[in-house]
Amino acid sequence: MQNNPVFKKSNELAHLVYKITKNFPKEEIYGIISQLRRAALSVPLNTVEGYARQSDKSYKQFLLISYGSLKETKYLLQFSFEEGYLNEKGYNESIALAEEIGKILWILIGKVKEKTNS
């Protein structure tokens, strides 16, 4: 799994999200900080869990969940930027990484769909 590009990049994004949310307002600890961290961490977690199931059908389903979590992460990053919690550099870096993950993840979903014919 460590060589899987989706896992590697989404793990990197999860670490980046944890780093940038350390500077968010403390009153958001149970709000946007928690939600953003959970969404970002859900991407590699679902990738790993789906792979571990050793079934292409299950893997595809977990990859689709990862994709949904990635979209949630992107929205929360945008929202955080608009609220002024996230500076432009942090926003651009995290969104660029999320976009890259999205492309790789979508290709992987397509390959797994081909294998399962669904």
Summary of the structure (lengths in Angstrom):
residues: 118
radius of gyration: 14.7
end to end distance: 23.6
largest distance: 47.7
contacts: 364
relative contact order: 0.17
helix: 82%
strand: 0%
